[in-house]
C-alpha cells in the first residue's frame, strides 16, 4: 500500500452500499421494477471483484506469461458474451458470438501489447500488474463500442431493407448500398468514447486518474497516465468498431451482392 493511501474498512464499504439499497427502495416505491436487478448487479459486482482480487494477487506473485495470457483470453471471452447479449438482432451460427469476440481480441490485444512494449515498458513486458488493468480498461470500452455498432448495423439494415435492395437491384456494389448504414453504425459505436474524451477534465475525472491521486501519485503523473489510457481506449474502440461493422455488413450480403437478412435472428 502506498504511504499516502487511506485504507478502507469493510464497514466503510457497507455504509456506501446503503446507497444501492436506497435506490432499490425507491425503485420499489415508484414501481420501476428494477430493485431486483439493482441488488443482483450489486451482489454480482462484489463477488466478481472479490474473485478478481484473488486472481490478481496470485498473478502478481507468479508473473507467468501463460497465466497472464489465459486471464486475458478469459476476459475477452466473457466480453464477447456481453456483446452478443446486447444485440436485438444477431448474426446466425458462429457469427453470433465470434464476430464481436474476434474483433475485440484483435483490437484490444493489439493496442495493449503496443502500449506495454513501447510506452509503459514494464519488466517483463507481460507483467500482470500492468497488462491486466490496461487490457481491462481498453476491453470494457471496446466492448461497448462494438456492441453499439453491431446493434445499429443489424437493426438499421432491417429497417432500411427496401432502400438497400433497390440500390443493389440497380447494380450498386454492397459497399455503396450499405454505405449510409455502415457510417451510421460506426458513428454509433464511436460516440461514447468521443463524448468521454470531450468531457474528461472539465466534467469528469476518470477512474484511473482519480485512483492514482487517491493513492498518493503526483497529479501531473496521474494525468499523463490518464491521457495515455484514453488514447489507447480510443484506438482500440475505433479498430474494433471498424472491424466488426465492416465484417458484419459483408456477412449480410453474398457474392452476388444480394441482401441476406436470412442470416439474422431476433434475440427474442
C-alpha positions as CSV (number, residue, x, y, z in Angstrom):
1,X,0.0,0.0,0.0
2,X,1.3,3.5,-0.9
3,X,2.2,5.5,2.2
4,X,-0.3,8.3,1.4
5,X,-3.2,5.9,0.7
6,X,-6.1,5.9,3.1
7,X,-7.2,2.3,3.8
8,X,-10.9,1.4,3.7
9,X,-12.6,-0.9,6.1
10,X,-15.5,-3.3,5.4
11,X,-17.7,-1.0,7.4
12,X,-16.9,1.8,5.1
13,X,-17.9,-0.3,2.1
14,X,-21.1,-1.4,3.9
15,X,-22.0,2.2,4.6
16,X,-21.6,3.1,0.9
17,X,-23.7,0.1,-0.1
18,X,-26.7,1.6,1.7
19,X,-27.0,3.9,-1.3
20,X,-27.7,1.0,-3.5
21,X,-30.4,-0.2,-1.1
22,X,-31.8,3.3,-1.1
23,X,-32.1,3.1,-4.9
24,X,-33.7,-0.3,-4.7
25,X,-36.3,1.0,-2.2
26,X,-37.0,4.0,-4.4
27,X,-37.5,1.6,-7.4
28,X,-39.9,-0.5,-5.4
29,X,-41.8,2.5,-4.2
30,X,-42.1,4.0,-7.6
31,X,-42.9,0.6,-9.2
32,X,-39.9,0.8,-11.6
33,X,-39.4,-3.0,-11.2
34,X,-35.6,-2.5,-11.2
35,X,-34.9,-3.3,-7.5
36,X,-34.2,-7.0,-8.2
37,X,-31.8,-6.1,-11.0
38,X,-30.1,-3.5,-8.8
39,X,-29.5,-5.9,-5.9
40,X,-28.4,-8.8,-8.1
41,X,-26.0,-6.5,-10.0
42,X,-24.5,-5.2,-6.8
43,X,-24.0,-8.7,-5.4
44,X,-22.6,-9.9,-8.7
45,X,-20.2,-6.9,-8.7
46,X,-18.9,-7.7,-5.1
47,X,-18.4,-11.4,-5.9
48,X,-16.7,-10.7,-9.3
49,X,-14.3,-8.1,-7.8
50,X,-13.5,-10.3,-4.9
51,X,-12.6,-13.2,-7.2
52,X,-10.6,-10.9,-9.5
53,X,-8.7,-9.7,-6.4
54,X,-7.7,-13.2,-5.5
55,X,-6.7,-14.0,-9.1
56,X,-4.7,-10.8,-9.5
57,X,-2.9,-11.4,-6.2
58,X,-1.8,-14.9,-7.4
59,X,-0.8,-13.5,-10.8
60,X,1.3,-10.7,-9.3
61,X,3.1,-13.3,-7.2
62,X,3.7,-15.7,-10.1
63,X,4.3,-13.3,-13.1
64,X,3.8,-16.1,-15.7
65,X,3.2,-15.2,-19.3
66,X,1.0,-18.3,-19.7
67,X,-1.3,-17.4,-16.7
68,X,-1.4,-13.8,-17.8
69,X,-2.4,-14.9,-21.3
70,X,-5.1,-17.2,-20.0
71,X,-6.5,-14.5,-17.8
72,X,-6.5,-12.0,-20.7
73,X,-8.2,-14.6,-23.0
74,X,-10.9,-15.3,-20.4
75,X,-11.6,-11.5,-20.1
76,X,-12.1,-11.3,-23.9
77,X,-14.4,-14.4,-24.0
78,X,-16.6,-13.0,-21.2
79,X,-16.7,-9.6,-23.0
80,X,-17.7,-11.4,-26.2
81,X,-20.7,-12.8,-24.5
82,X,-21.8,-9.4,-23.3
83,X,-21.5,-8.1,-26.9
84,X,-23.9,-10.7,-28.4
85,X,-26.2,-10.5,-25.4
86,X,-26.9,-6.8,-26.2
87,X,-27.9,-7.4,-29.8
88,X,-31.5,-7.0,-30.7
89,X,-30.9,-8.9,-34.0
90,X,-28.0,-11.3,-34.2
91,X,-26.0,-12.9,-36.9
92,X,-26.7,-16.6,-37.0
93,X,-24.3,-19.5,-36.3
94,X,-20.8,-19.0,-35.2
95,X,-21.1,-15.3,-36.1
96,X,-23.4,-14.7,-33.2
97,X,-20.6,-14.9,-30.7
98,X,-17.5,-15.0,-32.9
99,X,-17.6,-11.6,-34.7
100,X,-17.7,-9.4,-31.6
101,X,-15.2,-11.6,-29.8
102,X,-12.7,-11.8,-32.6
103,X,-12.9,-8.0,-33.2
104,X,-12.3,-7.3,-29.5
105,X,-9.5,-9.9,-29.4
106,X,-7.6,-8.3,-32.3
107,X,-8.2,-4.7,-31.4
108,X,-7.8,-4.7,-27.6
109,X,-4.8,-7.1,-27.7
110,X,-3.1,-5.2,-30.4
111,X,-3.4,-1.9,-28.6
112,X,-2.5,-3.4,-25.2
113,X,0.7,-5.1,-26.5
114,X,1.6,-1.9,-28.3
115,X,1.3,0.1,-25.0
116,X,3.2,-2.4,-22.9
117,X,6.1,-2.8,-25.4
118,X,6.6,0.8,-26.5
119,X,5.2,3.3,-23.9
120,X,5.0,1.7,-20.5
121,X,7.7,-0.9,-20.9
122,X,7.4,-2.9,-17.6
123,X,10.0,-5.7,-16.9
124,X,8.9,-8.1,-18.1
125,X,6.5,-6.5,-20.6
126,X,3.7,-9.0,-19.8
127,X,3.8,-8.3,-16.1
128,X,0.1,-8.8,-15.0
129,X,0.3,-5.7,-12.7
130,X,0.3,-3.6,-15.9
131,X,-1.1,-5.9,-18.6
132,X,-4.4,-6.9,-16.9
133,X,-5.6,-3.5,-15.8
134,X,-4.7,-1.8,-19.1
135,X,-6.4,-4.6,-21.1
136,X,-9.5,-4.3,-18.8
137,X,-9.9,-0.6,-19.4
138,X,-9.4,-0.9,-23.2
139,X,-11.6,-4.0,-23.4
140,X,-14.5,-2.5,-21.5
141,X,-14.8,0.5,-23.8
142,X,-14.1,-1.6,-26.9
143,X,-16.9,-3.9,-25.9
144,X,-19.4,-1.1,-25.6
145,X,-18.4,0.4,-29.0
146,X,-18.6,-2.9,-30.8
147,X,-22.0,-3.8,-29.2
148,X,-23.5,-0.4,-30.2
149,X,-22.0,-0.6,-33.7
150,X,-23.3,-4.1,-34.4
151,X,-26.7,-3.4,-32.9
152,X,-27.1,-0.3,-35.0
153,X,-25.9,-2.1,-38.1
154,X,-28.3,-5.0,-37.9
155,X,-31.3,-3.0,-36.8
156,X,-30.8,-0.3,-39.4
157,X,-30.3,-2.8,-42.2
158,X,-33.5,-4.5,-41.3
159,X,-35.3,-1.1,-41.2
160,X,-33.8,0.1,-44.5
161,X,-34.2,-3.2,-46.3
162,X,-36.3,-1.8,-49.2
163,X,-33.9,1.1,-49.9
164,X,-30.8,-1.2,-49.8
165,X,-32.3,-3.8,-52.0
166,X,-33.3,-1.1,-54.5
167,X,-29.7,0.1,-54.7
168,X,-28.5,-3.5,-55.1
169,X,-31.0,-4.1,-57.9
170,X,-29.7,-1.0,-59.7
171,X,-26.3,-2.5,-59.8
172,X,-24.6,-0.8,-56.8
173,X,-22.0,-2.9,-55.1
174,X,-22.8,-3.8,-51.5
175,X,-20.3,-1.2,-50.1
176,X,-22.3,1.6,-51.8
177,X,-25.7,0.1,-51.0
178,X,-24.7,-0.2,-47.3
179,X,-22.7,3.0,-47.2
180,X,-25.1,5.1,-45.1
181,X,-25.9,2.2,-42.8
182,X,-22.2,1.4,-42.2
183,X,-21.4,5.0,-41.4
184,X,-24.3,5.3,-39.0
185,X,-23.2,2.1,-37.2
186,X,-19.6,3.3,-36.9
187,X,-20.7,6.7,-35.6
188,X,-22.9,5.0,-33.0
189,X,-20.0,2.8,-31.8
190,X,-17.6,5.7,-31.6
191,X,-19.9,8.3,-29.9
192,X,-19.3,7.0,-26.3
193,X,-15.5,7.4,-26.5
194,X,-15.8,10.7,-28.3
195,X,-18.1,12.0,-25.5
196,X,-15.8,10.6,-22.8
197,X,-12.8,12.4,-24.3
198,X,-14.7,15.6,-24.7
199,X,-15.9,15.6,-21.1
200,X,-12.7,14.4,-19.4
201,X,-11.1,17.0,-17.2
202,X,-13.9,19.7,-17.2
203,X,-16.9,17.4,-16.5
204,X,-15.4,14.2,-15.1
205,X,-12.2,12.9,-13.6
206,X,-11.6,9.4,-14.9
207,X,-11.3,6.5,-12.6
208,X,-7.6,5.7,-13.3
209,X,-6.5,9.2,-12.7
210,X,-8.6,9.5,-9.5
211,X,-7.4,6.2,-8.2
212,X,-3.7,7.2,-8.7
213,X,-4.3,10.6,-7.0
214,X,-6.0,8.9,-4.1
215,X,-3.1,6.5,-3.8
216,X,-0.7,9.4,-3.5
217,X,0.6,9.9,-7.0
218,X,1.5,13.4,-8.3
219,X,-1.4,14.9,-10.2
220,X,0.6,15.6,-13.4
221,X,1.9,12.0,-13.4
222,X,-1.7,10.7,-13.0
223,X,-2.8,13.0,-15.8
224,X,-0.1,11.7,-18.1
225,X,-1.2,8.1,-17.5
226,X,-4.8,9.0,-18.0
227,X,-4.1,10.7,-21.3
228,X,-2.2,7.6,-22.4
229,X,-5.1,5.3,-21.4
230,X,-7.7,7.5,-23.2
231,X,-5.7,7.4,-26.4
232,X,-5.3,3.7,-26.1
233,X,-9.0,3.3,-25.5
234,X,-9.9,5.5,-28.4
235,X,-7.6,3.5,-30.7
236,X,-8.9,0.1,-29.5
237,X,-12.5,1.1,-29.8
238,X,-12.0,2.6,-33.3
239,X,-10.3,-0.5,-34.6
240,X,-12.8,-2.9,-33.0
241,X,-15.8,-1.0,-34.3
242,X,-14.5,-0.6,-37.8
243,X,-13.6,-4.3,-38.0
244,X,-16.9,-5.6,-36.5
245,X,-19.1,-3.3,-38.6
246,X,-17.4,-3.9,-41.9
247,X,-17.2,-7.7,-41.5
248,X,-20.8,-7.7,-40.2
249,X,-22.0,-5.8,-43.3
250,X,-20.1,-8.2,-45.5
251,X,-21.7,-11.1,-43.8
252,X,-25.2,-9.7,-44.6
253,X,-24.5,-9.9,-48.4
254,X,-23.2,-12.6,-50.7
255,X,-21.0,-13.0,-53.8
256,X,-23.9,-12.0,-56.0
257,X,-24.5,-8.7,-54.0
258,X,-27.8,-9.8,-52.5
259,X,-29.1,-8.7,-49.1
260,X,-29.1,-11.8,-46.8
261,X,-31.4,-11.0,-43.9
262,X,-31.9,-14.7,-43.5
263,X,-28.6,-14.7,-41.7
264,X,-30.1,-12.5,-38.9
265,X,-32.0,-13.9,-36.0
266,X,-34.0,-12.0,-33.4
267,X,-32.7,-12.1,-29.8
268,X,-36.3,-12.9,-28.7
